[in-house]
Amino acid sequence: MATLMWLMLFALGLSWFCFAPMMLTMMDDLSITFEKAGVIIALVPLALVIVCIPSGLFADRFGFKRTVLIGGIAMSVFGLFRGFSRDFATLAITTFLCGVGYAITYPALPKVVGIWFHAKEYALATGIVFSGMVAGLSASFVLTPAVLLPLSGSWQGVFIAIGILSLTFTIVWIVLAREASESTIGSFGTKTSARSISFRKSLSAVAQNKHIWIAALIGFFLLGSQIGFIGFFPAILELQGIDPSTAGVTASMITWLMILGSLIMPNASDRVGLRRPFFWISSIIAGAALYFAGTMIGLTLWISIIVYGFLSGGMAALALAMPIELAGPSYAATAGGLSLVVGYLGAIIGPWLVGYLSTMTGSFFVSTIVCVILTEANVILGLILKETGKKAFRKNT
């Protein structure tokens, strides 16, 4: 099941960010500004904010297999339709509808992890599965300018090809995915049928947990800076005179290191038995690294890319694991949906703000500073976050 979900998340990342390496070309063809380009990037998280709570409730009540199937089909079909866009409006509509499919699929992730893995494996399992989306994002930076654009001959062909690939993965999911007969979740010691939980009970239990809101705010600032900066990073490099293929490879290094961080940091957190230090300490360092990545060149640029990618990926994976630990397995998908709503508000505001400031000032310097501020805000939240590591669990039992 982890492999199947990894493939679905790979398709999500690839479909979402394939726009970024083609941004400058599409801006010329469709006569759009950096601000409108930021809106295009933000439309996927906008759909997530609108749809993910209902989809999380749906997954809790009717199962993740059906939920991911519906989302995968919508994402694939409308992602393919982006290839027939003729102006900003049609690109925006098809991108948003593709995002709806993304939003239906993504909140089911905590449910899959909660059902198929023991409690002590939550963070690491989430990190492994989460790496699929980051791998798709990374592949979009590398494959789009170097392979897909040359082979298809146009940005329209890239969208069509990725839509077909996403549909293929969805068909594999239909054939191989299976529900568990019941969820048996390690240290929580509960067995509950997802179908027995009402929508109202799920939402009420999650919404009243203040610690989930704190974790969600961490996601807000983390995703706001991540998506805002990474979405424009290939364009930043191209405007410095780097050719598109090299710029794509360079930008992808952030996301490849995010995969490494999403695997190593959760494992380290599990071994140490703590979560909080891995948020606030990492935020201090990641904010500084982001600044240098957006303003420097040469060796400093590469060191900053490595540090920022590793730490931001690790924090993202830990943030995904928090809903399970804070809300319990029975409400995992609903908690994940609520956290994603707040977190992806940052992913909406971040790219729009970066695009707006870049259009207004004529450079990316001010927008880079804003992304640094968003990252450093998690220092405070990391300090007040409830500890959910195994040391805290043992202390309370």
C-alpha positions as CSV (number, residue, x, y, z in Angstrom):
1,M,0.0,0.0,0.0
2,A,2.9,2.4,0.7
3,T,4.2,1.8,-2.8
4,L,0.8,2.5,-4.4
5,M,0.4,5.7,-2.4
6,W,4.0,6.7,-3.2
7,L,3.1,6.5,-6.9
8,M,0.0,8.5,-6.5
9,L,1.8,11.2,-4.6
10,F,4.6,11.2,-7.3
11,A,1.9,12.0,-9.8
12,L,0.6,14.8,-7.6
13,G,4.0,16.4,-7.4
14,L,4.8,16.0,-11.0
15,S,1.4,17.4,-12.1
16,W,1.4,20.4,-9.8
17,F,4.9,21.7,-10.4
18,C,5.5,21.0,-14.1
19,F,4.3,24.6,-14.7
20,A,7.3,26.1,-12.9
21,P,10.1,25.1,-15.3
22,M,7.9,26.3,-18.2
23,M,6.9,29.5,-16.5
24,L,8.8,32.1,-18.6
25,T,7.8,30.4,-21.9
26,M,4.2,30.3,-20.9
27,M,4.3,33.9,-19.7
28,D,5.3,34.9,-23.2
29,D,2.7,32.7,-25.0
30,L,-0.2,33.5,-22.7
31,S,0.8,37.2,-21.9
32,I,0.7,36.8,-18.1
33,T,2.8,38.5,-15.4
34,F,4.7,37.0,-12.5
35,E,1.7,37.8,-10.3
36,K,-0.6,35.7,-12.5
37,A,2.0,33.0,-12.6
38,G,1.9,33.0,-8.8
39,V,-1.9,32.6,-9.0
40,I,-1.5,29.6,-11.2
41,I,0.8,27.9,-8.7
42,A,-1.6,28.9,-5.9
43,L,-4.7,27.4,-7.5
44,V,-3.8,23.8,-6.5
45,P,-3.6,24.6,-2.8
46,L,-6.7,26.8,-3.1
47,A,-8.6,23.7,-4.3
48,L,-7.1,21.8,-1.4
49,V,-8.3,24.4,1.1
50,I,-11.8,24.2,-0.3
51,V,-12.1,20.4,-0.7
52,C,-9.8,18.7,1.7
53,I,-11.9,18.7,4.8
54,P,-14.9,17.1,3.0
55,S,-12.6,14.6,1.4
56,G,-11.0,13.8,4.7
57,L,-14.4,13.2,6.2
58,F,-15.3,11.1,3.2
59,A,-12.1,9.0,3.6
60,D,-12.8,8.5,7.3
61,R,-16.4,7.3,6.6
62,F,-16.1,5.4,3.3
63,G,-12.5,4.4,3.0
64,F,-9.3,5.7,1.4
65,K,-9.4,3.5,-1.7
66,R,-12.6,5.1,-3.1
67,T,-11.4,8.5,-2.1
68,V,-8.1,8.3,-3.9
69,L,-9.7,6.7,-6.9
70,I,-12.1,9.7,-7.4
71,G,-9.3,12.2,-6.8
72,G,-6.9,10.5,-9.1
73,I,-9.3,10.4,-12.0
74,A,-10.1,14.1,-11.6
75,M,-6.5,15.1,-11.3
76,S,-5.5,13.1,-14.4
77,V,-8.3,14.3,-16.7
78,F,-8.2,18.0,-15.8
79,G,-4.4,17.9,-15.7
80,L,-4.4,16.7,-19.2
81,F,-6.9,19.4,-20.3
82,R,-4.4,22.1,-19.3
83,G,-2.7,21.2,-22.5
84,F,-5.6,22.8,-24.4
85,S,-5.4,26.1,-22.6
86,R,-5.5,29.2,-24.8
87,D,-5.2,32.0,-22.3
88,F,-4.8,32.7,-18.6
89,A,-8.5,32.0,-17.8
90,T,-8.6,28.5,-19.4
91,L,-5.3,27.6,-17.8
92,A,-6.6,28.8,-14.4
93,I,-9.8,26.9,-14.7
94,T,-8.2,23.6,-15.7
95,T,-5.4,24.0,-13.1
96,F,-8.0,24.6,-10.4
97,L,-10.0,21.5,-11.4
98,C,-6.8,19.4,-11.5
99,G,-6.2,20.8,-8.0
100,V,-9.6,19.5,-6.9
101,G,-8.4,16.0,-7.7
102,Y,-5.2,16.6,-5.8
103,A,-7.3,17.8,-2.9
104,I,-9.5,14.7,-2.8
105,T,-6.5,12.4,-2.9
106,Y,-4.0,14.0,-0.5
107,P,-5.9,14.0,2.8
108,A,-6.3,10.2,2.7
109,L,-2.5,9.9,3.3
110,P,-2.8,9.9,7.1
111,K,-5.5,7.3,7.0
112,V,-3.3,4.9,4.9
113,V,-0.4,5.3,7.3
114,G,-2.6,5.0,10.4
115,I,-4.1,1.7,9.2
116,W,-1.0,0.0,7.8
117,F,1.7,1.0,10.2
118,H,2.4,0.7,13.9
119,A,2.4,3.9,15.9
120,K,6.1,3.9,16.5
121,E,6.6,3.9,12.7
122,Y,4.2,6.8,11.9
123,A,6.8,9.5,11.3
124,L,9.2,7.3,9.2
125,A,6.3,5.8,7.2
126,T,4.9,9.2,6.5
127,G,8.3,10.4,5.5
128,I,8.7,7.6,3.0
129,V,5.3,8.0,1.5
130,F,5.6,11.8,1.4
131,S,8.9,11.4,-0.5
132,G,6.8,10.3,-3.5
133,M,5.3,13.8,-3.9
134,V,8.6,15.5,-3.5
135,A,10.2,13.0,-6.0
136,G,7.4,14.0,-8.5
137,L,8.1,17.7,-7.8
138,S,11.9,17.1,-8.3
139,A,11.3,15.1,-11.5
140,S,9.1,18.0,-12.9
141,F,12.1,20.4,-12.6
142,V,14.5,18.0,-14.4
143,L,12.3,16.2,-16.9
144,T,10.2,19.1,-18.1
145,P,12.9,21.2,-19.7
146,A,15.3,18.4,-20.5
147,V,13.0,15.6,-21.8
148,L,9.3,16.4,-22.0
149,L,9.5,19.8,-23.7
150,P,12.0,18.6,-26.4
151,L,10.0,15.4,-27.1
152,S,6.6,16.9,-27.1
153,G,7.7,20.2,-28.8
154,S,5.5,22.4,-26.6
155,W,4.3,23.1,-23.1
156,Q,0.9,21.9,-24.2
157,G,2.4,18.4,-24.9
158,V,4.0,18.3,-21.5
159,F,0.6,18.7,-19.7
160,I,-1.0,16.0,-21.9
161,A,1.9,13.6,-21.3
162,I,1.8,14.1,-17.5
163,G,-2.0,13.7,-17.5
164,I,-1.7,10.4,-19.2
165,L,0.9,9.2,-16.8
166,S,-1.2,10.2,-13.8
167,L,-4.2,8.3,-15.3
168,T,-2.0,5.2,-15.6
169,F,-1.0,5.4,-11.9
170,T,-4.7,5.8,-11.0
171,I,-5.6,2.6,-13.0
172,V,-2.8,0.8,-11.1
173,W,-4.4,2.0,-7.9
174,I,-7.8,0.7,-8.9
175,V,-6.5,-2.7,-9.6
176,L,-4.1,-3.2,-6.6
177,A,-5.2,-1.0,-3.7
178,R,-7.2,-2.6,-0.9
179,E,-8.9,-1.5,2.3
180,A,-8.0,-3.0,5.7
181,S,-10.9,-4.8,7.4
182,E,-10.3,-2.6,10.5
183,S,-7.7,-0.2,11.8
184,T,-5.5,-1.6,14.5
185,I,-3.2,1.2,15.6
186,G,-0.3,0.3,17.9
187,S,0.0,2.3,21.1
188,F,-3.4,3.9,20.8
189,G,-4.9,0.4,21.5
190,T,-8.1,1.0,19.6
191,K,-9.9,-0.8,16.8
192,T,-12.5,1.3,15.1
193,S,-14.4,0.9,11.9
194,A,-14.1,4.0,9.8
195,R,-17.7,3.7,8.7
196,S,-18.9,4.0,12.3
197,I,-17.7,7.6,12.8
198,S,-20.1,10.4,11.9
199,F,-18.9,13.5,10.0
200,R,-20.0,15.7,12.9
201,K,-18.2,13.7,15.5
202,S,-15.0,13.6,13.5
203,L,-14.9,17.3,12.8
204,S,-15.9,18.3,16.3
205,A,-13.2,16.2,17.9
206,V,-10.5,17.6,15.7
207,A,-11.6,21.2,15.7
208,Q,-11.6,21.3,19.5
209,N,-8.0,20.1,19.7
210,K,-5.9,23.3,20.1
211,H,-2.6,21.4,19.5
212,I,-3.7,20.5,16.0
213,W,-4.2,24.2,15.3
214,I,-0.6,24.9,16.4
215,A,0.7,22.2,14.1
216,A,-1.5,23.5,11.3
217,L,0.1,27.0,11.7
218,I,3.5,25.4,11.4
219,G,2.3,24.0,8.0
220,F,1.0,27.5,7.1
221,F,4.4,29.2,7.5
222,L,6.4,26.3,6.2
223,L,4.3,25.7,3.0
224,G,4.0,29.5,2.4
225,S,7.8,29.9,2.2
226,Q,8.4,26.6,0.5
227,I,5.9,26.9,-2.4
228,G,6.5,30.6,-2.8
229,F,10.2,30.2,-3.1
230,I,10.5,26.9,-4.9
231,G,7.8,27.7,-7.4
232,F,9.8,30.7,-8.7
233,F,13.3,29.3,-8.2
234,P,13.8,28.1,-11.8
235,A,12.7,31.5,-13.1
236,I,15.1,33.2,-10.7
237,L,18.0,31.1,-12.0
238,E,17.0,31.6,-15.6
239,L,16.9,35.4,-15.2
240,Q,20.4,35.2,-13.9
241,G,21.4,33.8,-17.3
242,I,21.3,30.1,-16.6
243,D,19.8,27.9,-19.4
244,P,16.4,26.3,-18.6
245,S,17.8,22.7,-18.4
246,T,20.6,23.7,-15.9
247,A,18.2,25.9,-14.0
248,G,15.7,23.0,-13.7
249,V,18.4,20.6,-12.4
250,T,19.7,23.2,-10.0
251,A,16.2,24.0,-8.6
252,S,15.5,20.3,-8.3
253,M,18.4,19.9,-5.9
254,I,16.2,21.5,-3.2
255,T,13.5,19.0,-3.7
256,W,15.8,16.0,-4.0
257,L,17.3,17.0,-0.6
258,M,13.7,17.4,0.7
259,I,13.3,13.7,0.0
260,L,16.5,12.9,2.0
261,G,15.3,15.1,4.8
262,S,11.8,13.5,4.9
263,L,13.5,10.1,5.4
264,I,16.3,11.0,7.8
265,M,14.7,13.6,10.1
266,P,11.6,11.6,11.0
267,N,13.7,8.6,11.8
268,A,16.0,10.7,13.9
269,S,13.0,12.2,15.7
270,D,11.6,8.7,16.4
271,R,15.0,7.6,17.8
272,V,15.4,10.7,20.0
273,G,11.7,10.4,21.0
274,L,11.1,14.2,20.5
275,R,9.3,16.3,17.9
276,R,9.6,19.9,19.0
277,P,13.3,20.5,18.6
278,F,13.2,19.2,15.1
279,F,10.8,22.1,14.2
280,W,12.3,25.2,16.0
281,I,16.0,24.4,15.6
282,S,15.5,23.5,11.9
283,S,13.5,26.6,11.3
284,I,16.3,28.9,12.5
285,I,18.8,27.3,10.1
286,A,16.5,26.8,7.2
287,G,15.5,30.5,7.2
288,A,19.1,31.5,6.8
289,A,19.8,29.0,4.1
290,L,16.7,30.2,2.1
291,Y,18.1,33.7,2.2
292,F,21.5,32.7,0.8
293,A,19.9,30.4,-1.8
294,G,17.8,33.3,-3.2
295,T,20.5,35.9,-3.2
296,M,23.9,34.2,-3.7
297,I,25.7,32.3,-6.4
298,G,28.5,29.8,-6.6
299,L,29.4,27.5,-3.7
300,T,27.2,29.5,-1.2
301,L,24.2,28.8,-3.4
302,W,24.8,25.1,-3.5
303,I,25.5,24.8,0.2
304,S,22.3,26.7,0.9
305,I,20.2,24.6,-1.4
306,I,21.4,21.4,0.3
307,V,20.7,22.7,3.8
308,Y,17.4,24.3,3.0
309,G,16.1,21.3,1.1
310,F,17.1,18.8,3.7
311,L,15.6,20.7,6.7
312,S,12.4,21.9,5.0
313,G,11.7,18.3,3.7
314,G,12.2,16.9,7.2
315,M,9.9,19.4,8.8
316,A,7.2,18.8,6.2
317,A,7.3,15.0,6.9
318,L,7.1,15.5,10.6
319,A,4.2,18.0,10.2
320,L,2.3,15.3,8.2
321,A,2.7,12.8,11.0
322,M,1.4,15.2,13.7
323,P,-2.4,14.7,12.9
324,I,-2.2,11.0,13.7
325,E,-0.4,11.5,17.0
326,L,-2.5,14.5,18.1
327,A,-6.0,13.3,17.1
328,G,-5.6,9.5,17.1
329,P,-6.2,7.0,14.2
330,S,-10.0,7.3,14.2
331,Y,-9.9,10.9,13.2
332,A,-6.6,10.9,11.3
333,A,-8.0,11.8,7.9
334,T,-10.2,14.6,9.3
335,A,-7.4,16.0,11.3
336,G,-5.1,15.8,8.3
337,G,-7.8,17.6,6.3
338,L,-8.1,20.4,8.8
339,S,-4.3,20.8,9.1
340,L,-4.0,20.9,5.4
341,V,-6.6,23.6,5.1
342,V,-4.6,25.9,7.4
343,G,-1.3,24.8,6.0
344,Y,-2.2,25.2,2.4
345,L,-3.6,28.7,3.0
346,G,0.1,29.5,3.2
347,A,0.7,27.7,-0.1
348,I,-1.9,30.0,-1.6
349,I,-0.6,33.2,-0.2
350,G,3.1,32.4,-0.6
351,P,3.4,32.1,-4.5
352,W,0.9,34.9,-5.0
353,L,2.9,37.2,-2.7
354,V,6.2,36.3,-4.3
355,G,4.7,36.9,-7.8
356,Y,3.1,40.2,-6.7
357,L,6.2,41.6,-5.0
358,S,8.4,40.5,-8.0
359,T,6.0,42.3,-10.4
360,M,5.9,45.4,-8.3
361,T,9.6,45.7,-7.5
362,G,11.1,44.2,-10.6
363,S,13.3,41.7,-8.7
364,F,12.9,38.7,-6.4
365,F,14.9,40.2,-3.4
366,V,12.0,41.5,-1.4
367,S,10.0,38.3,-1.9
368,T,12.9,36.2,-0.8
369,I,13.1,38.2,2.5
370,V,9.3,37.5,3.0
371,C,9.9,33.8,2.5
372,V,12.7,33.9,5.1
373,I,10.3,35.7,7.6
374,L,7.7,33.0,7.1
375,T,10.2,30.3,7.7
376,E,11.6,31.8,10.9
377,A,8.0,32.2,12.3
378,N,8.1,28.5,13.0
379,V,10.8,29.0,15.6
380,I,8.1,30.3,18.0
381,L,5.5,27.7,17.1
382,G,8.0,24.9,17.4
383,L,8.7,26.0,21.0
384,I,5.0,26.0,22.1
385,L,4.0,22.8,20.1
386,K,2.8,19.9,22.2
387,E,5.4,17.2,22.4
388,T,4.1,13.9,20.8
389,G,7.3,11.9,20.6
390,K,7.7,8.6,22.4
391,K,9.4,10.2,25.4
392,A,6.2,12.3,26.0
393,F,4.0,9.2,25.5
394,R,6.0,7.2,28.0
395,K,5.9,10.0,30.5
396,N,2.1,10.1,30.3
397,T,1.6,6.3,30.7
